């Protein structure tokens, strides 16, 4: 009986951790398509870990992973990686890096 309780508790903690990592600390998922407030670029985070950036001058794709509480690491097709913190409130995402960009969710 004690072994079953320990296994159940471990499974619960694993699922809870995965949910928090996927949703971020405020319970809002980064998954979706986002447009910057200037209307010049879109970024997309897919459920399968793909990252797509479209700008006036280029389009590139790569992968992303959530590396911590409200922190994401993107790796583009040329293997350039960049990690940045972010916040999401409703349908607004703000990057908390030197670029300090604001995006609005345009689809999920």
Z-matrix of the N, CA and C atoms (Angstrom, degrees):
N
C 1 1.447
C 2 1.525 1 110.42
N 3 1.326 2 116.67 1 -45.13
C 4 1.466 3 121.00 2 -179.24
C 5 1.527 4 110.28 3 -62.31
N 6 1.328 5 117.60 4 -38.27
C 7 1.453 6 122.00 5 179.63
C 8 1.532 7 110.61 6 -63.66
N 9 1.326 8 117.86 7 -40.05
C 10 1.458 9 121.93 8 178.78
C 11 1.528 10 111.00 9 -65.12
N 12 1.317 11 117.47 10 -38.53
C 13 1.467 12 121.47 11 179.03
C 14 1.526 13 109.86 12 -65.70
N 15 1.334 14 117.22 13 -42.48
C 16 1.457 15 121.46 14 179.63
C 17 1.536 16 110.38 15 -64.66
N 18 1.312 17 117.90 16 -42.69
C 19 1.466 18 121.73 17 178.18
C 20 1.523 19 110.35 18 -63.98
N 21 1.326 20 117.76 19 -44.27
C 22 1.462 21 121.31 20 179.48
C 23 1.520 22 111.54 21 -63.65
N 24 1.320 23 116.87 22 -41.19
C 25 1.467 24 120.67 23 178.81
C 26 1.529 25 110.47 24 -65.16
N 27 1.315 26 117.19 25 -41.73
C 28 1.466 27 121.14 26 178.14
C 29 1.520 28 111.70 27 -63.36
N 30 1.330 29 116.76 28 -42.32
C 31 1.461 30 120.83 29 178.07
C 32 1.524 31 110.85 30 -63.39
N 33 1.327 32 117.04 31 -41.99
C 34 1.462 33 121.05 32 178.47
C 35 1.525 34 111.11 33 -61.39
N 36 1.330 35 117.04 34 -45.50
C 37 1.463 36 120.78 35 179.81
C 38 1.525 37 111.89 36 -63.30
N 39 1.324 38 117.49 37 -38.03
C 40 1.452 39 121.59 38 178.02
C 41 1.528 40 110.62 39 -63.76
N 42 1.315 41 117.15 40 -47.66
C 43 1.465 42 121.25 41 179.51
C 44 1.526 43 110.62 42 -63.82
N 45 1.317 44 117.92 43 -43.77
C 46 1.470 45 121.45 44 179.82
C 47 1.528 46 110.62 45 -61.96
N 48 1.311 47 117.89 46 -40.72
C 49 1.462 48 121.41 47 178.63
C 50 1.520 49 111.02 48 -64.89
N 51 1.332 50 117.33 49 -44.06
C 52 1.458 51 120.60 50 178.28
C 53 1.527 52 111.57 51 -61.21
N 54 1.310 53 117.70 52 -42.30
C 55 1.464 54 121.48 53 178.91
C 56 1.519 55 110.41 54 -62.25
N 57 1.312 56 117.92 55 -45.31
C 58 1.472 57 120.78 56 179.87
C 59 1.518 58 111.76 57 -64.09
N 60 1.317 59 117.83 58 -39.73
C 61 1.459 60 120.60 59 179.40
C 62 1.522 61 110.50 60 -67.36
N 63 1.324 62 117.69 61 -43.20
C 64 1.457 63 120.19 62 -179.08
C 65 1.518 64 112.70 63 -70.20
N 66 1.299 65 118.62 64 -32.71
C 67 1.453 66 120.95 65 -176.17
C 68 1.512 67 113.56 66 -95.71
N 69 1.313 68 119.39 67 -19.18
C 70 1.460 69 120.89 68 -174.16
C 71 1.516 70 109.14 69 84.74
N 72 1.300 71 116.12 70 173.56
C 73 1.460 72 119.90 71 -173.10
C 74 1.513 73 113.29 72 -71.09
N 75 1.337 74 117.39 73 -24.78
C 76 1.459 75 118.35 74 -177.30
C 77 1.522 76 112.77 75 -95.36
N 78 1.333 77 117.60 76 6.97
C 79 1.453 78 120.86 77 174.81
C 80 1.517 79 114.33 78 81.63
N 81 1.325 80 119.24 79 10.26
C 82 1.450 81 122.36 80 -179.87
C 83 1.514 82 109.45 81 -110.82
N 84 1.322 83 117.19 82 130.46
C 85 1.450 84 122.08 83 -176.62
C 86 1.527 85 111.55 84 -77.29
N 87 1.307 86 116.11 85 143.22
C 88 1.455 87 122.51 86 174.55
C 89 1.521 88 111.06 87 -78.88
N 90 1.340 89 116.98 88 -16.44
C 91 1.458 90 121.68 89 -178.15
C 92 1.524 91 109.91 90 -61.20
N 93 1.319 92 115.25 91 130.62
C 94 1.456 93 121.02 92 177.94
C 95 1.515 94 110.69 93 143.14
N 96 1.326 95 114.33 94 -176.78
C 97 1.454 96 121.47 95 179.12
C 98 1.519 97 108.13 96 -108.56
N 99 1.339 98 116.13 97 132.49
C 100 1.456 99 122.94 98 -174.25
C 101 1.524 100 109.77 99 -125.93
N 102 1.330 101 116.75 100 139.72
C 103 1.466 102 121.31 101 176.18
C 104 1.520 103 109.23 102 -116.23
N 105 1.338 104 115.77 103 136.08
C 106 1.462 105 118.20 104 178.66
C 107 1.533 106 109.34 105 -67.78
N 108 1.301 107 116.22 106 155.50
C 109 1.466 108 120.39 107 -173.44
C 110 1.528 109 112.57 108 -70.47
N 111 1.331 110 118.02 109 -10.84
C 112 1.463 111 121.32 110 174.67
C 113 1.526 112 111.28 111 -87.47
N 114 1.338 113 116.95 112 -10.99
C 115 1.454 114 121.76 113 178.60
C 116 1.512 115 115.08 114 76.12
N 117 1.332 116 117.47 115 17.88
C 118 1.462 117 120.24 116 -176.91
C 119 1.522 118 114.42 117 -102.99
N 120 1.315 119 117.90 118 -14.41
C 121 1.464 120 119.98 119 -175.85
C 122 1.518 121 110.51 120 -145.50
N 123 1.325 122 114.81 121 149.94
C 124 1.465 123 120.50 122 170.52
C 125 1.519 124 107.64 123 -126.70
N 126 1.323 125 114.73 124 148.67
C 127 1.459 126 121.80 125 171.60
C 128 1.514 127 107.31 126 -128.30
N 129 1.302 128 115.58 127 147.78
C 130 1.461 129 120.34 128 -179.59
C 131 1.515 130 109.81 129 -134.91
N 132 1.320 131 115.70 130 132.40
C 133 1.452 132 123.63 131 174.05
C 134 1.521 133 106.62 132 -113.70
N 135 1.342 134 117.94 133 115.90
C 136 1.459 135 120.61 134 -178.19
C 137 1.530 136 110.93 135 -91.10
N 138 1.305 137 115.37 136 164.84
C 139 1.467 138 121.02 137 177.68
C 140 1.521 139 112.03 138 -65.08
N 141 1.333 140 116.17 139 -22.66
C 142 1.467 141 120.42 140 -176.71
C 143 1.523 142 113.18 141 -94.05
N 144 1.341 143 117.61 142 7.64
C 145 1.452 144 120.84 143 175.92
C 146 1.516 145 115.12 144 91.74
N 147 1.335 146 117.12 145 10.99
C 148 1.456 147 119.70 146 177.34
C 149 1.526 148 110.11 147 -86.77
N 150 1.332 149 115.43 148 149.05
C 151 1.460 150 123.18 149 178.13
C 152 1.514 151 106.97 150 -126.78
N 153 1.334 152 117.08 151 127.42
C 154 1.460 153 121.98 152 -179.59
C 155 1.519 154 107.77 153 -127.74
N 156 1.329 155 116.14 154 129.53
C 157 1.458 156 121.28 155 177.46
C 158 1.529 157 107.90 156 -120.80
N 159 1.326 158 115.52 157 132.19
C 160 1.465 159 121.30 158 177.81
C 161 1.527 160 107.65 159 -127.10
N 162 1.313 161 114.79 160 129.50
C 163 1.446 162 121.49 161 179.52
C 164 1.524 163 107.22 162 -131.58
N 165 1.303 164 117.40 163 175.28
C 166 1.455 165 121.86 164 178.49
C 167 1.524 166 110.15 165 -57.77
N 168 1.321 167 116.83 166 -38.91
C 169 1.464 168 122.23 167 -173.61
C 170 1.522 169 115.84 168 -93.56
N 171 1.326 170 118.82 169 -21.29
C 172 1.455 171 119.40 170 -173.69
C 173 1.527 172 112.18 171 -159.02
N 174 1.306 173 113.22 172 165.17
C 175 1.461 174 122.82 173 170.68
C 176 1.516 175 106.59 174 -132.20
N 177 1.329 176 116.59 175 136.60
C 178 1.460 177 120.42 176 177.77
C 179 1.525 178 108.20 177 -144.29
N 180 1.295 179 115.09 178 157.82
C 181 1.463 180 120.27 179 -179.97
C 182 1.516 181 108.97 180 -139.21
N 183 1.285 182 114.80 181 155.99
C 184 1.453 183 121.62 182 178.07
C 185 1.507 184 109.13 183 -167.45
N 186 1.318 185 115.25 184 -140.54
C 187 1.457 186 120.49 185 -178.80
C 188 1.517 187 109.32 186 -131.20
N 189 1.325 188 114.88 187 166.52
C 190 1.458 189 119.75 188 173.21
C 191 1.508 190 109.16 189 -141.96
N 192 1.327 191 114.39 190 156.83
C 193 1.459 192 120.11 191 172.14
C 194 1.518 193 108.14 192 -145.99
N 195 1.304 194 115.41 193 141.70
C 196 1.458 195 120.83 194 175.68
C 197 1.516 196 106.47 195 -81.86
N 198 1.328 197 115.64 196 118.12
C 199 1.458 198 120.12 197 -172.46
C 200 1.518 199 113.54 198 -99.87
N 201 1.292 200 117.39 199 -6.75
C 202 1.456 201 121.02 200 -179.95
C 203 1.511 202 109.63 201 -179.51
N 204 1.287 203 114.60 202 -169.38
C 205 1.454 204 120.73 203 -179.50
C 206 1.530 205 109.35 204 -63.54
N 207 1.337 206 116.48 205 109.52
C 208 1.458 207 123.14 206 178.30
C 209 1.528 208 113.10 207 56.80
N 210 1.327 209 116.47 208 39.80
C 211 1.463 210 122.35 209 176.11
C 212 1.529 211 108.27 210 -133.64
N 213 1.317 212 116.14 211 133.22
C 214 1.455 213 120.95 212 -178.69
C 215 1.519 214 109.74 213 -126.69
N 216 1.338 215 115.29 214 143.03
C 217 1.463 216 121.95 215 175.57
C 218 1.521 217 107.07 216 -113.98
N 219 1.332 218 117.02 217 121.79
C 220 1.458 219 121.35 218 176.14
C 221 1.522 220 108.37 219 -108.07
N 222 1.315 221 115.57 220 141.37
C 223 1.460 222 122.08 221 176.53
C 224 1.522 223 106.90 222 -126.48
N 225 1.325 224 116.31 223 118.78
C 226 1.460 225 121.37 224 -177.23
C 227 1.519 226 111.07 225 -86.36
N 228 1.336 227 116.84 226 176.76
C 229 1.462 228 121.61 227 -173.56
C 230 1.531 229 113.32 228 -61.90
N 231 1.325 230 118.11 229 -25.63
C 232 1.464 231 120.24 230 178.40
C 233 1.531 232 112.56 231 -89.26
N 234 1.344 233 116.04 232 13.12
C 235 1.466 234 125.29 233 -179.62
C 236 1.518 235 113.75 234 70.98
N 237 1.337 236 118.03 235 10.47
C 238 1.455 237 121.14 236 172.48
C 239 1.522 238 107.79 237 -69.86
N 240 1.324 239 116.91 238 127.31
C 241 1.466 240 122.10 239 179.73
C 242 1.514 241 109.98 240 -114.94
N 243 1.319 242 114.16 241 146.29
C 244 1.454 243 120.44 242 179.21
C 245 1.521 244 108.02 243 -145.44
N 246 1.311 245 116.93 244 129.32
C 247 1.461 246 122.27 245 179.52
C 248 1.519 247 108.22 246 -113.01
N 249 1.332 248 115.78 247 133.12
C 250 1.464 249 118.97 248 180.00
C 251 1.521 250 111.02 249 -147.24
N 252 1.319 251 116.01 250 148.84
C 253 1.461 252 121.02 251 174.68
C 254 1.530 253 109.57 252 -83.19
N 255 1.325 254 115.87 253 156.09
C 256 1.453 255 121.02 254 179.94
C 257 1.520 256 109.80 255 -150.38
N 258 1.325 257 114.94 256 163.87
C 259 1.458 258 120.77 257 170.75
C 260 1.518 259 107.43 258 -130.85
N 261 1.322 260 115.80 259 149.81
C 262 1.455 261 121.56 260 174.78
C 263 1.513 262 107.39 261 -128.54
N 264 1.324 263 114.84 262 128.86
C 265 1.458 264 121.83 263 175.27
C 266 1.519 265 107.01 264 -132.64
N 267 1.332 266 116.21 265 111.72
C 268 1.464 267 119.45 266 -175.24
C 269 1.512 268 109.56 267 63.46
N 270 1.336 269 116.74 268 -121.53
C 271 1.461 270 121.90 269 179.28
C 272 1.522 271 112.13 270 -106.30
N 273 1.321 272 116.75 271 24.30
C 274 1.465 273 121.52 272 179.51
C 275 1.521 274 109.60 273 -118.59
N 276 1.331 275 115.53 274 128.40
C 277 1.460 276 121.31 275 175.70
C 278 1.524 277 107.82 276 -117.21
N 279 1.315 278 116.14 277 134.26
C 280 1.464 279 122.02 278 176.27
C 281 1.514 280 108.69 279 -121.25
N 282 1.337 281 115.47 280 132.34
C 283 1.453 282 119.14 281 173.66
C 284 1.521 283 107.62 282 -85.79
N 285 1.310 284 115.76 283 139.98
C 286 1.463 285 121.21 284 -176.68
C 287 1.522 286 111.51 285 -107.18
N 288 1.327 287 115.48 286 34.06
C 289 1.456 288 120.98 287 177.91
C 290 1.527 289 108.98 288 -104.11
N 291 1.316 290 117.20 289 -167.82
C 292 1.462 291 121.00 290 -177.85
C 293 1.530 292 112.35 291 -63.95
N 294 1.326 293 117.64 292 -27.94
C 295 1.464 294 120.49 293 179.97
C 296 1.528 295 112.16 294 -76.90
N 297 1.310 296 117.53 295 -27.96
C 298 1.470 297 123.54 296 177.30
C 299 1.524 298 112.26 297 43.16
N 300 1.324 299 116.19 298 62.68
C 301 1.464 300 120.90 299 -179.16
C 302 1.523 301 110.68 300 -94.02
N 303 1.320 302 115.33 301 154.96
C 304 1.462 303 121.89 302 176.59
C 305 1.527 304 107.97 303 -120.07
N 306 1.330 305 115.03 304 133.25
C 307 1.461 306 121.98 305 -178.98
C 308 1.527 307 109.17 306 -125.18
N 309 1.321 308 116.17 307 148.73
C 310 1.463 309 122.69 308 173.12
C 311 1.518 310 108.05 309 -112.30
N 312 1.333 311 116.33 310 136.44
C 313 1.473 312 120.51 311 179.23
C 314 1.528 313 108.18 312 -69.64
N 315 1.345 314 116.05 313 129.42
C 316 1.453 315 119.43 314 177.35
C 317 1.531 316 112.31 315 -112.21
N 318 1.325 317 117.15 316 -12.45
C 319 1.468 318 121.51 317 171.83
C 320 1.508 319 109.38 318 -167.18
N 321 1.341 320 115.23 319 163.43
C 322 1.472 321 119.54 320 179.17
C 323 1.499 322 110.95 321 -112.85
